[in-house]
Amino acid sequence: MNQWFKKNWPNIVALVLFIAICFIYFSPLLQGKKLMQSDVMQATAVQQEIKDYTKNGIGPLWTNSVFSGMPSYQIWAQYPSNLASHVISIWNKIFPNPVNFVLLYLVGGFFLFRMLRFKPWLSFLGAIAIAFSSYNFVLIEAGHTGKALAIAFFAPILGAIIMAFRGKRLWGAALLALFLALEIRSNHLQMTYYLMIAILVLVIAELVDAIKQKKLVDFTKTCGTLAIAAIIGVGVNFGTLWVTYEYAQETIRGKSDLVKPAATNASKGLDKEYAYQWSEGIMESVTFLIPDAYGGASGIPFTPKSNTYAELVKNNVPAQDAAQLAAQIGGAARYWGDKPFTSGPYYFGAAIIFLFILGLSLVRGSLKWGIAIAALLSIMLSWGRNFQGFSDLFFDYFPMYNKFRAVESILVIAGLMIPVLAVIVLNQIFENKITKEQILKNLKYTLYGLGGFLLAFIALPNLFLSFSSPNDANLTQQLQAMGGDAMAQSLMGAIKADRISIARMDGIRSLVFVLFAAGLVWAFISQKIKAEFAAIGLIAVIMVDMWGIDKRYLKDENFTEKRIFTQAQQPREVDLEIKRDTDPYYRVYDMTVGNAFSNAAPSQFHKNIGGYHAAKLMRYQNLIDSQLVKGNPWAFNMLNTKYIIMPDSTKGARVVRNDQALGNAWFVTGVKFVANGNEELAALDVVNPKTTAIISDQFRKNINIAKMDFDTTGTIKLKSYHPEHLVYESNSRASQIAVFSEIYYNKGWNAYVDGNLHPYFRADYLLRAIQLEAGKHTIEFKFEPKSYYTGEKVSLICSILLVSGFAGIGFLSFRKKKNATPTEEINA
């Protein structure tokens, strides 16, 4: 035990310091406060019905609380056979949000550098550099928890692969299987996909080196072992991946059934314009070095110290009003990039950028080139529409690339690779693997180059950036309406001056940190300080630098008292009024939350026809675009929208009852057959779904027209409700078609009539329908996705294999160590 502690005490100290750093940064947690995260609030609302029906830890796989109904796979689904589910759950119970995420970043980064065989203090430095990249904190502030969790496993996955290629093949493979399982279970496949691109680049670089070193056999063995590990890691998540793949085909990330004009480039993926909407500007990449070169985040106000405030006062605006106006103008104009909006820049740290550039010139070997190419590729792909010729090659031809939006997100790869190379060069310098003369020469050139650029930027920022926004024309018109042309022009000049001032100040700030980093490296090379002190100095520089920027976007003010958080989740009077309805099941349309189809707050209390989700069903999105946004009452009626919450000037909100809602199910008098989805949606403009079911030709075989009749006394009612089990009772003297106000999804929903499996079909573009024989019947809809239940069995098998693999490798290592000679133990 003493020997184990002696060997591992630096790692234990690092862990303790990491925990301390997290709780210091998030000190409001110690005061009993809670982080307000917009996406978490939305997710909490959407998950409410699922949690209400959760029993023995297992929730329903379908929910009707968002977009009239959708699978809960991407909302809050449990995969109890998946080992990774339990590991993540335990971690999140031990460490509170958001400590759990940042601590994972730190521990994962530390593990990566230890696998590179760096000393603990240098690994500590690298962990700080990776974890405190600004985008990580921007994600946490916004509540993108799945994305944040997925990114946290990047570094340990890379560390496991390096471990395997550096001689510990079996342990590297076992850890890869574990970390990959955790990565995939984080349920953000876009981030996992980007990581796989980076790993592919690194493996190719390793292959080139193996060929040069004539070690192709070892390379092949290692790749084979890692491939088996990857299969097990994927297999642990087989259920998750299968249902996600199956569901994705039916979402906005799949192929639409609508026939587009011939000139339109239809693809089996997201619309290109939508996917490229958040593209990093080519020049905006300067924020890697100068964080607020483009103004920082959207919505940040100008202060009374700003040029804009001074100009307002100069134009005879009272000081108090000028302060309010300056804040409003800053919120709209401070960020001047061409993204719709941003929560903060991608800032990797001035000192880290300096060391990365130094590493490009000093480091040798395949790993350097793999890192550099992966970083460059991610930067170029992040430009999206701003470098469209290159991006289109991937979007049109690279498998699955077109399934993901917000292409700037691929910068998470650069956010990993740039610190890794920065720390690698430090290790080579501190280990005296590079000559003093070469280091001093390259240090000088790197400082002159980067420092010279920063000096030029500080002196003449207009030489590099325009400081003009694509939205400035609209802003000018608004200012003209407020105070005339002269005032608008003077204010636009002041706004531009503020943008320049903000960028210049951050340019000065970055230059200071670059000089500190260069000075510490020079001091070590000149033998004025030891490597340990140089590293401690660099840790301080990086911490001060990154901490200061991160606090701009995730600060103490983002935390609030838990009671306020709880109050935000309490129902309003209008919600309580609706909940008094004794009807067991109806839907609600809330017009008081802005765009009802991008806000999930009403889902907390109601079965919502709106909501918020990045992967809603394609058919529902098409209905929103063609019918719901234009207010077609028939579309709302067929969704059983019984209540509408409307704005009210006195009470804030009021409830309007829609007596035309068609209920849970109804019999129709006839059908109208159409050829395709376009005609189905178009028919909703002229055909009342109360009387006529609009049916696609592909479902003709499900209907016996000759037997169809209509009984005016026929009834069909919902008798029992559960999100994944609906029970109806019908009574009719004729064979009739019943339409249900339930979303059609044939990847799991089964219909039963009197206990027997019964065919059903689609009506009115996205509802379910059944032809029933005359008489009394019990109709049941059960959500029974084979993909989930079969996938869980495969996940269980692979989880057992993963645990068994660790046990086996541990046993072999123990036996080898037990039988090793003292010399072998020292070498190990």
C-alpha positions in Angstrom: 0.0 0.0 0.0 2.8 2.4 0.9 4.5 1.6 -2.4 1.3 2.3 -4.3 0.8 5.6 -2.5 4.4 6.6 -3.1 4.0 5.9 -6.8 0.6 7.6 -7.2 0.7 10.5 -4.7 1.3 13.1 -7.5 -1.9 11.9 -9.2 -3.9 12.0 -6.0 -2.6 15.6 -5.3 -3.6 16.6 -8.8 -7.1 15.2 -8.3 -7.5 17.1 -5.0 -6.3 20.3 -6.6 -8.7 19.8 -9.5 -11.7 19.4 -7.2 -10.6 22.5 -5.3 -10.3 24.5 -8.5 -13.8 23.5 -9.6 -15.4 24.4 -6.3 -13.5 27.7 -6.2 -14.6 28.6 -9.7 -18.2 27.5 -8.9 -18.2 28.9 -5.3 -21.9 29.8 -5.4 -22.6 26.1 -5.1 -21.1 26.2 -1.6 -23.7 28.9 -0.8 -26.6 26.6 -1.8 -27.1 28.3 -5.2 -27.9 26.6 -8.5 -26.7 27.3 -12.1 -29.5 28.7 -14.3 -29.1 27.0 -17.7 -31.6 27.8 -20.4 -31.3 24.5 -22.2 -31.5 22.6 -18.9 -34.7 24.4 -18.0 -36.1 23.4 -21.4 -35.0 19.8 -21.0 -36.5 19.7 -17.5 -39.9 20.8 -18.9 -39.8 18.2 -21.7 -38.8 15.4 -19.4 -41.6 16.1 -16.9 -44.2 13.7 -18.3 -41.5 11.0 -18.7 -40.6 11.3 -15.1 -44.3 11.4 -14.0 -44.7 7.9 -15.6 -41.3 6.5 -14.5 -41.6 3.3 -12.5 -38.7 1.4 -10.9 -36.3 3.7 -12.6 -37.6 3.0 -16.1 -39.5 5.7 -17.9 -41.7 5.5 -21.0 -40.1 5.5 -24.4 -42.6 7.9 -25.8 -43.9 11.3 -24.6 -46.8 13.4 -25.7 -45.5 16.5 -23.9 -43.6 17.9 -26.9 -44.6 18.4 -30.6 -47.8 16.4 -30.0 -45.7 13.2 -29.4 -42.2 11.8 -30.1 -39.9 9.1 -28.9 -38.1 9.9 -25.7 -34.8 8.4 -26.9 -33.2 11.8 -27.3 -34.9 13.4 -24.3 -34.6 11.2 -21.2 -34.4 7.5 -21.9 -32.9 4.9 -19.6 -30.7 2.1 -20.9 -30.2 -0.1 -17.8 -28.3 -2.8 -19.6 -25.7 -0.2 -20.6 -22.7 -0.1 -18.2 -21.9 3.5 -19.2 -25.3 4.7 -18.0 -24.5 3.6 -14.5 -20.9 5.0 -14.5 -22.2 8.4 -15.7 -25.0 8.3 -13.2 -22.7 7.6 -10.3 -20.3 10.4 -11.3 -23.1 12.9 -11.5 -24.4 11.9 -8.1 -21.0 12.4 -6.5 -20.2 15.8 -8.1 -22.9 18.5 -8.6 -23.6 20.3 -11.8 -21.4 22.0 -13.2 -18.5 20.7 -11.2 -19.1 17.3 -12.7 -18.3 18.5 -16.3 -15.2 20.6 -15.5 -13.7 18.0 -13.3 -14.1 15.4 -16.1 -12.3 17.8 -18.4 -9.5 18.2 -15.9 -9.1 14.5 -15.1 -9.4 13.4 -18.7 -6.8 15.9 -19.8 -4.4 14.8 -17.0 -4.9 11.2 -18.0 -4.0 12.0 -21.6 -0.7 13.7 -20.7 0.2 11.0 -18.2 -0.3 8.5 -21.1 2.2 10.6 -23.0 4.5 9.9 -20.1 4.8 13.5 -19.0 5.6 14.5 -15.5 2.6 15.2 -13.2 3.1 19.0 -13.0 3.3 19.2 -16.8 0.2 17.0 -17.1 -1.5 19.3 -14.7 -0.7 22.2 -16.9 -2.1 20.5 -19.9 -5.3 19.5 -18.1 -5.8 23.2 -17.2 -5.2 24.3 -20.8 -7.7 21.8 -22.2 -10.4 22.2 -19.6 -10.5 26.0 -19.5 -10.9 26.5 -23.2 -13.7 29.1 -23.3 -16.1 27.0 -25.4 -16.3 24.4 -22.6 -17.7 27.1 -20.3 -19.9 28.7 -22.8 -21.5 25.2 -23.4 -22.0 24.7 -19.6 -23.6 28.2 -19.2 -26.1 27.5 -22.0 -26.9 24.1 -20.6 -25.7 22.0 -23.5 -24.9 19.2 -21.1 -24.9 16.3 -23.6 -22.3 18.1 -25.7 -20.2 19.1 -22.7 -20.2 15.5 -21.4 -19.2 14.1 -24.8 -16.3 16.6 -25.2 -15.1 15.6 -21.7 -14.2 12.1 -22.9 -12.2 13.3 -25.9 -8.9 13.6 -24.1 -9.1 10.2 -22.3 -10.0 8.4 -25.5 -7.0 10.0 -27.2 -4.9 9.0 -24.2 -6.0 5.4 -24.4 -5.1 5.2 -28.1 -1.7 6.7 -27.4 -1.2 4.3 -24.5 -1.9 1.3 -26.9 0.5 2.7 -29.5 3.2 3.3 -26.9 3.5 -0.3 -25.7 0.6 -0.9 -23.3 -1.7 -2.4 -26.0 -4.1 -4.4 -23.8 -4.6 -1.7 -21.2 -5.0 1.0 -23.9 -7.6 -1.1 -25.7 -9.5 -1.8 -22.4 -9.6 1.9 -21.5 -10.5 2.8 -25.1 -13.6 0.5 -24.9 -14.6 2.1 -21.6 -14.1 5.7 -22.6 -15.7 5.2 -26.0 -18.7 3.6 -24.3 -19.0 6.7 -22.0 -18.5 9.0 -25.0 -21.3 7.5 -27.0 -23.6 7.2 -24.0 -23.2 11.0 -23.6 -25.6 11.0 -26.5 -24.1 13.7 -28.6 -23.2 11.9 -31.8 -22.1 15.1 -33.5 -19.2 15.5 -31.1 -18.4 11.8 -31.3 -18.3 12.0 -35.1 -15.9 14.9 -35.0 -13.7 13.1 -32.7 -13.6 10.1 -35.0 -12.5 12.4 -37.9 -9.6 13.6 -35.7 -8.6 10.0 -34.7 -8.7 9.0 -38.3 -6.1 11.7 -39.1 -3.9 10.7 -36.1 -4.0 7.0 -37.1 -3.0 7.8 -40.7 -0.1 9.9 -39.3 0.8 6.9 -37.1 0.6 4.6 -40.1 3.0 6.8 -42.1 5.5 6.7 -39.2 5.1 2.9 -38.9 6.0 2.5 -42.5 9.0 4.7 -42.1 10.2 2.9 -39.0 9.4 -0.5 -40.5 7.0 -1.3 -37.7 4.0 -2.1 -39.8 3.3 -5.4 -38.0 3.2 -3.8 -34.6 1.0 -1.0 -36.0 -1.4 -3.6 -37.5 -1.6 -5.6 -34.2 -2.3 -2.4 -32.2 -5.0 -1.2 -34.7 -6.6 -4.7 -34.6 -6.7 -4.7 -30.8 -8.1 -1.1 -30.7 -10.7 -2.1 -33.4 -11.9 -4.9 -31.2 -12.0 -2.5 -28.2 -14.0 0.0 -30.3 -16.5 -2.7 -31.3 -17.1 -3.5 -27.6 -17.4 0.2 -26.7 -19.9 0.7 -29.5 -21.7 -2.6 -28.6 -22.2 -1.3 -25.0 -24.3 1.4 -26.6 -25.8 -0.8 -29.3 -29.4 -0.1 -28.1 -28.8 3.7 -28.0 -27.2 3.7 -31.4 -29.9 1.5 -33.0 -32.9 3.6 -31.8 -31.0 6.8 -32.7 -30.3 5.6 -36.2 -33.8 4.4 -36.7 -35.3 7.6 -35.3 -32.9 9.9 -37.2 -34.4 8.6 -40.6 -37.7 10.1 -39.6 -36.4 13.5 -38.3 -35.3 16.7 -39.8 -31.9 15.0 -40.1 -33.3 12.4 -42.5 -34.8 12.7 -45.9 -38.0 14.6 -46.4 -41.0 12.9 -48.1 -41.9 16.2 -49.8 -41.1 16.6 -53.5 -38.9 19.7 -54.0 -38.5 21.7 -57.2 -36.0 20.3 -59.7 -33.6 23.1 -59.0 -33.4 22.2 -55.3 -30.6 19.9 -54.2 -32.4 17.4 -52.1 -30.2 15.4 -49.8 -30.6 12.8 -47.1 -29.5 15.2 -44.4 -30.0 18.6 -43.0 -30.7 21.5 -45.3 -27.3 23.0 -46.2 -28.3 26.5 -45.4 -29.6 25.4 -42.0 -26.5 23.3 -41.3 -24.2 26.2 -42.2 -26.1 28.8 -40.3 -23.6 28.9 -37.5 -20.3 29.0 -39.4 -17.1 30.5 -37.9 -16.0 33.6 -39.9 -12.6 33.1 -41.4 -11.2 36.2 -39.8 -13.3 35.6 -36.7 -10.8 32.8 -36.0 -8.6 35.5 -34.5 -10.6 35.0 -31.3 -8.5 31.9 -30.7 -5.8 34.5 -29.7 -7.8 37.7 -29.0 -11.0 36.7 -27.3 -13.2 39.7 -27.8 -11.8 40.8 -31.2 -15.4 40.4 -32.5 -17.1 41.9 -29.5 -17.5 38.7 -27.4 -21.0 37.4 -26.8 -24.3 38.7 -28.2 -26.4 40.7 -25.7 -23.5 42.2 -23.7 -24.3 45.9 -23.0 -22.2 49.0 -23.5 -21.4 50.6 -20.2 -21.4 54.4 -19.3 -17.7 54.3 -20.0 -18.3 53.6 -23.7 -18.1 55.9 -26.6 -21.7 55.1 -27.4 -22.8 56.4 -24.0 -20.7 59.5 -24.4 -22.2 60.2 -27.9 -25.8 59.8 -26.6 -25.1 62.3 -23.8 -23.5 64.6 -26.5 -26.8 64.4 -28.4 -28.6 65.7 -25.3 -29.9 62.4 -24.1 -30.3 62.5 -20.2 -27.6 60.5 -18.4 -30.0 57.9 -17.0 -31.7 57.3 -20.4 -28.3 57.3 -22.1 -27.1 54.5 -19.9 -30.2 52.4 -20.7 -29.9 53.1 -24.4 -26.2 52.3 -24.5 -26.9 49.0 -22.8 -29.6 48.2 -25.3 -27.4 49.2 -28.3 -24.5 47.2 -26.9 -26.7 44.2 -26.6 -27.6 44.4 -30.3 -24.3 45.7 -31.7 -21.3 44.7 -29.6 -20.9 41.3 -31.3 -20.4 42.2 -34.9 -19.7 38.8 -36.6 -22.0 37.2 -39.1 -23.4 34.5 -36.9 -27.1 35.0 -36.0 -25.8 35.3 -32.4 -23.2 33.8 -30.2 -22.8 33.0 -26.5 -19.0 33.6 -26.6 -15.9 33.2 -28.7 -13.6 30.2 -29.1 -10.6 31.3 -27.1 -7.8 28.8 -26.6 -5.5 31.1 -24.6 -2.8 33.5 -25.8 0.0 31.6 -24.0 -1.3 28.3 -25.5 -1.4 29.7 -29.0 2.2 30.9 -28.6 3.4 27.5 -27.4 1.4 25.8 -30.2 3.1 27.8 -32.9 6.5 27.2 -31.2 5.6 23.5 -31.2 4.9 23.5 -35.0 8.5 24.7 -35.6 10.3 22.6 -32.9 8.4 19.2 -32.5 9.3 16.4 -34.8 7.4 13.2 -35.6 4.1 11.7 -36.8 2.2 12.8 -33.7 3.0 16.5 -34.4 1.7 16.2 -38.0 -1.4 14.3 -37.0 -2.2 17.0 -34.4 -1.5 19.9 -36.7 -3.5 18.5 -39.6 -6.5 17.6 -37.3 -6.5 21.1 -35.9 -6.2 22.7 -39.3 -8.9 20.5 -40.7 -11.3 21.4 -37.9 -10.6 25.1 -38.3 -11.2 25.0 -42.1 -14.4 22.9 -41.7 -15.7 25.3 -39.0 -15.8 28.1 -41.6 -18.8 26.4 -43.3 -20.5 28.8 -45.7 -17.5 31.1 -45.5 -15.3 28.5 -47.1 -18.1 26.6 -48.8 -16.2 25.0 -51.6 -14.1 23.0 -49.1 -17.0 22.4 -46.7 -19.3 21.1 -49.5 -16.8 18.3 -50.2 -17.5 16.9 -46.8 -21.2 17.8 -46.7 -21.9 16.2 -50.0 -19.6 13.2 -50.0 -18.3 12.4 -46.5 -20.6 9.8 -44.8 -23.0 11.3 -42.3 -21.4 14.7 -42.2 -24.6 16.3 -43.5 -26.5 15.0 -40.5 -25.2 17.7 -38.2 -25.8 21.5 -37.9 -23.7 24.3 -36.4 -20.5 23.3 -38.2 -18.5 25.7 -36.1 -18.8 23.1 -33.3 -16.0 21.1 -34.9 -13.6 23.6 -33.4 -13.8 21.4 -30.3 -11.1 19.3 -32.1 -8.8 22.3 -32.4 -9.6 23.1 -28.7 -8.1 19.7 -27.9 -5.3 19.5 -30.4 -3.8 23.0 -29.9 -3.2 22.5 -26.1 -1.8 19.0 -26.7 0.9 20.2 -29.1 1.6 23.2 -26.8 2.3 20.8 -23.9 4.3 18.4 -26.1 6.8 21.1 -27.0 7.1 22.1 -23.3 7.9 18.5 -22.4 10.6 18.3 -25.1 12.1 21.6 -23.9 12.0 20.6 -20.2 13.4 17.1 -21.0 16.3 18.7 -23.0 15.2 16.8 -26.2 15.9 19.9 -28.3 19.1 21.9 -28.3 19.3 25.2 -26.5 20.4 27.0 -29.7 17.4 25.7 -31.6 15.0 26.6 -28.9 16.3 30.1 -28.5 16.2 30.7 -32.3 12.6 29.4 -32.7 11.5 31.1 -29.5 12.8 34.4 -30.9 11.1 34.0 -34.3 7.8 32.8 -32.7 7.8 35.8 -30.3 8.7 38.2 -33.1 6.0 36.8 -35.4 3.1 36.5 -32.9 4.2 39.5 -30.8 4.6 41.6 -33.9 1.2 40.7 -35.1 -0.4 41.6 -31.8 1.5 44.9 -31.7 0.3 45.7 -35.2 -3.2 44.8 -34.3 -3.1 47.0 -31.2 -1.8 49.9 -33.2 -3.9 49.5 -36.3 -6.8 47.1 -35.7 -8.6 48.4 -38.8 -5.8 47.0 -40.9 -6.9 43.5 -40.0 -10.7 43.7 -39.3 -13.5 45.8 -40.6 -15.5 46.2 -37.3 -18.6 46.4 -39.5 -21.5 44.0 -39.0 -23.9 42.5 -41.6 -26.6 43.9 -39.3 -25.3 47.5 -39.2 -27.7 48.6 -42.0 -30.7 47.5 -39.9 -29.2 49.1 -36.8 -28.7 52.4 -38.6 -32.3 52.5 -39.7 -33.4 51.9 -36.1 -31.1 54.7 -34.9 -32.4 57.0 -37.6 -36.0 56.4 -36.4 -34.9 57.3 -32.9 -32.9 60.5 -33.6 -32.5 61.3 -37.3 -29.7 60.8 -39.8 -27.0 62.9 -38.1 -27.5 61.2 -34.8 -27.6 57.8 -36.3 -24.3 58.4 -38.2 -22.6 59.7 -35.1 -23.8 56.8 -33.0 -22.7 54.3 -35.6 -19.2 55.9 -35.5 -19.2 55.6 -31.7 -20.3 51.9 -31.9 -17.5 51.1 -34.2 -15.1 53.0 -31.9 -16.3 50.8 -29.0 -15.8 47.6 -31.0 -12.2 48.8 -31.8 -11.6 49.7 -28.2 -12.8 46.3 -27.0 -10.6 44.4 -29.5 -7.6 46.6 -28.8 -7.8 46.0 -25.0 -7.9 42.3 -25.5 -5.0 42.5 -28.0 -3.0 44.2 -25.2 -4.1 41.6 -22.8 -3.1 38.7 -25.1 0.3 40.3 -25.8 1.0 40.4 -22.0 0.3 36.7 -21.6 2.4 35.8 -24.7 5.3 37.8 -23.2 4.9 36.0 -19.9 4.9 32.6 -21.6 7.9 33.4 -23.7 9.8 34.9 -20.7 9.3 31.7 -18.6 10.5 29.5 -21.4 13.5 31.8 -22.0 14.3 31.8 -18.2 14.4 28.0 -18.2 16.6 27.8 -21.3 18.9 30.4 -19.8 19.1 28.3 -16.6 17.7 31.0 -14.5 14.9 28.8 -13.1 14.2 25.1 -13.0 11.7 23.2 -15.1 9.3 22.8 -12.2 9.2 26.5 -11.5 8.8 27.4 -15.2 5.9 24.9 -15.3 4.3 26.4 -12.2 4.7 29.9 -13.7 3.1 28.8 -16.9 0.2 27.1 -15.0 -0.3 30.5 -13.2 -0.2 32.4 -16.5 -2.7 30.0 -18.2 -5.0 29.9 -15.2 -5.1 33.7 -14.9 -5.6 34.1 -18.6 -8.3 31.4 -19.2 -10.1 32.0 -15.8 -10.5 35.7 -16.6 -12.1 35.0 -20.0 -14.3 32.1 -18.8 -15.7 34.4 -16.1 -17.0 36.7 -18.7 -19.4 33.9 -19.9 -19.9 31.7 -16.9 -19.8 33.9 -13.8 -21.2 34.0 -10.3 -24.2 36.0 -11.5 -25.4 32.9 -13.5 -26.2 31.2 -10.2 -29.3 31.8 -8.3 -31.1 30.7 -5.2 -32.6 27.2 -5.5 -36.0 28.7 -4.5 -35.9 31.0 -7.5 -35.1 28.1 -9.7 -38.1 26.2 -8.2 -40.4 29.2 -8.6 -39.5 29.4 -12.3 -40.9 25.9 -12.6 -44.2 26.6 -10.9 -47.4 26.7 -12.9 -49.1 30.0 -13.7 -52.8 30.7 -13.0 -53.6 29.9 -16.7 -51.8 26.5 -16.3 -53.8 25.7 -13.2 -57.0 26.7 -14.9 -56.3 24.3 -17.8 -55.3 21.5 -15.4 -58.8 21.6 -13.8 -60.2 20.0 -16.9 -61.4 16.5 -16.1 -60.8 15.4 -19.7 -58.0 12.9 -19.4 -56.2 14.0 -22.5 -55.9 17.1 -24.6 -53.3 19.4 -26.1 -52.3 23.0 -25.5 -50.9 25.8 -27.7 -49.1 28.5 -25.8 -48.8 31.8 -27.6 -47.2 33.6 -24.7 -43.7 32.0 -25.0 -42.6 33.7 -28.2 -42.2 31.1 -30.9 -44.2 28.2 -29.4 -42.3 25.8 -31.7 -38.9 26.6 -30.2 -39.9 26.9 -26.6 -40.5 23.8 -24.4 -41.7 25.7 -21.2 -45.4 24.7 -21.6 -44.3 21.0 -21.7 -43.7 21.2 -18.0 -47.5 21.2 -17.4 -49.2 20.3 -20.6 -49.3 18.0 -23.6 -47.8 20.6 -25.9 -48.2 21.0 -29.6 -45.0 23.1 -29.6 -41.7 22.5 -27.9 -38.0 22.6 -28.4 -35.8 19.8 -29.7 -32.9 19.6 -32.2 -34.2 16.5 -33.8 -38.0 16.7 -34.1 -39.9 14.5 -36.5 -39.6 15.7 -40.1 -43.4 15.3 -40.7 -44.1 17.4 -37.7 -41.7 20.1 -38.9 -43.4 20.1 -42.3 -46.8 20.5 -40.7 -45.5 23.4 -38.6 -44.1 25.1 -41.7 -47.1 24.5 -44.0 -50.1 24.6 -41.6 -49.5 25.6 -38.0 -47.5 28.8 -38.4 -50.1 30.1 -40.7 -52.8 29.3 -38.2 -54.9 26.7 -40.1 -57.6 25.9 -37.6 -58.2 22.4 -39.0 -54.6 21.4 -38.3 -54.9 22.6 -34.7 -58.3 20.8 -34.4 -57.0 17.4 -35.6 -54.2 17.6 -33.0 -56.9 18.0 -30.3 -55.7 21.4 -29.4 -58.4 22.1 -26.8 -56.8 25.1 -25.1 -54.9 28.1 -26.4 -53.0 30.4 -24.0 -53.0 33.9 -25.4 -51.2 37.1 -24.2 -53.4 39.4 -22.2 -52.5 43.1 -21.6 -53.9 43.1 -18.0 -53.3 39.5 -16.7 -50.3 38.6 -18.8 -52.0 35.5 -20.2 -55.5 34.2 -20.6 -57.0 30.8 -21.7 -59.2 30.4 -24.7 -61.0 27.1 -25.1 -61.2 25.6 -28.6 -64.5 23.8 -28.8 -63.7 22.7 -32.4 -60.9 20.4 -31.2 -61.7 16.9 -32.6 -60.9 15.0 -29.5 -58.7 11.9 -29.0 -60.4 9.9 -31.9 -63.2 10.3 -34.3 -65.0 8.5 -37.2 -64.8 10.1 -40.7 -67.5 9.9 -43.4 -65.0 9.5 -46.3 -61.5 9.4 -47.5 -59.5 11.4 -50.1 -56.6 9.6 -51.6 -53.5 11.7 -52.7 -50.3 10.8 -54.4 -47.6 12.2 -52.1 -46.7 14.2 -49.1 -47.1 17.5 -50.9 -50.7 16.7 -51.8 -51.4 15.5 -48.3 -50.4 18.9 -46.8 -52.0 20.8 -49.6 -55.3 18.9 -49.0 -55.4 20.1 -45.4 -56.0 23.6 -46.8 -59.3 22.5 -48.3 -60.4 19.3 -46.6 -61.9 19.2 -43.1 -60.2 16.3 -41.2 -63.3 16.0 -39.1 -65.3 14.5 -42.0 -62.6 13.3 -44.4 -59.4 11.4 -43.9 -56.6 12.4 -46.3 -54.8 9.1 -47.2 -51.6 8.6 -49.2 -52.0 6.1 -52.1 -49.4 3.8 -50.4 -52.0 2.9 -47.8 -54.9 2.0 -50.2 -54.2 -1.7 -49.4 -55.1 -1.1 -45.8 -58.6 0.1 -46.6 -61.6 -1.8 -47.8 -63.6 0.9 -49.6 -66.5 -1.5 -50.3 -67.2 -2.1 -46.6 -66.9 1.5 -45.6 -70.0 3.1 -44.2 -70.9 5.8 -41.6 -72.9 5.4 -38.5 -73.9 8.8 -37.1 -74.5 7.2 -33.6 -71.0 5.5 -33.6 -68.7 6.4 -30.7 -65.0 6.1 -30.0 -63.4 7.3 -26.8 -60.1 7.2 -25.0 -60.5 5.1 -21.8 -57.0 4.8 -20.5 -53.9 6.9 -21.0 -50.2 6.1 -20.6 -47.6 7.7 -22.9 -46.7 4.4 -24.5 -50.1 2.6 -24.0 -53.4 4.1 -25.1 -56.7 2.2 -24.8 -59.9 3.2 -26.7 -63.4 1.8 -26.8 -65.6 2.0 -29.9 -69.1 1.1 -30.8 -70.5 1.3 -34.3 -73.2 -0.4 -36.4 -71.0 0.0 -39.5 -67.4 -0.6 -40.7 -65.8 2.8 -40.3 -62.4 4.5 -40.4 -61.3 5.9 -37.0 -58.7 8.7 -37.0 -56.6 9.2 -33.8 -55.0 12.5 -32.8 -51.8 10.7 -32.3 -48.5 11.1 -34.2 -47.8 8.3 -36.7 -44.5 6.6 -36.1 -44.3 3.0 -37.4 -40.9 2.3 -35.8 -42.4 0.9 -32.6 -46.2 1.7 -32.4 -48.4 -1.4 -32.7 -52.2 -1.4 -32.9 -54.3 -4.1 -31.3 -58.0 -4.6 -31.7 -59.7 -6.8 -29.1 -56.2 -8.1 -28.2 -55.1 -9.0 -31.7 -52.4 -7.2 -33.7 -54.2 -5.1 -36.3 -52.9 -3.0 -39.2 -53.1 0.8 -39.0 -52.1 3.5 -41.5 -51.3 7.2 -41.7 -54.0 9.8 -42.2 -53.9 13.6 -42.5 -50.1 13.5 -43.2 -49.1 12.5 -39.6 -51.9 11.0 -37.7 -52.8 7.3 -37.1 -56.0 5.7 -38.5 -57.6 2.2 -38.4 -60.6 0.7 -40.3 -62.8 -1.0 -37.7 -65.5 -3.6 -38.2 -69.0 -3.0 -37.0 -69.6 -3.7 -33.3 -67.9 -3.0 -30.0 -64.2 -3.0 -29.9 -61.2 -2.3 -27.6 -58.4 -0.6 -29.5 -54.9 -0.3 -28.0 -51.8 1.4 -29.2 -48.6 0.1 -27.6 -45.1 1.5 -28.2 -43.0 -1.6 -28.5 -39.8 -0.7 -30.4 -37.8 -3.8 -31.2 -34.7 -1.7 -31.7 -34.8 -0.7 -28.1 -35.4 -4.1 -26.5 -33.2 -6.1 -28.8 -30.5 -3.4 -28.5 -30.6 -3.6 -24.7 -29.8 -7.3 -24.9 -26.7 -6.6 -27.1 -25.7 -3.8 -24.7 -25.8 -6.2 -21.8 -23.6 -8.7 -23.5 -21.0 -6.1 -24.5 -21.1 -4.6 -21.0 -20.3 -8.0 -19.5 -17.5 -8.4 -22.1 -16.1 -5.0 -21.1 -16.1 -5.8 -17.4 -14.6 -9.2 -18.1 -11.9 -7.7 -20.2 -10.8 -5.4 -17.4 -10.8 -8.3 -15.0 -8.8 -10.5 -17.3 -6.2 -7.8 -18.1 -5.9 -6.9 -14.5 -5.3 -10.5 -13.5 -2.7 -10.9 -16.3 -0.9 -7.7 -15.1 -1.0 -8.8 -11.5 0.4 -12.3 -12.3 3.1 -10.7 -14.6 4.1 -8.2 -11.8 4.1 -11.0 -9.2 6.5 -13.1 -11.3 8.6 -10.2 -12.4 12.3 -9.8 -11.3 13.2 -6.7 -9.3 14.8 -5.3 -12.5 11.6 -5.8 -14.5 9.6 -4.1 -11.8 11.8 -1.0 -11.9 11.5 -0.9 -15.7 7.8 -1.2 -15.5 
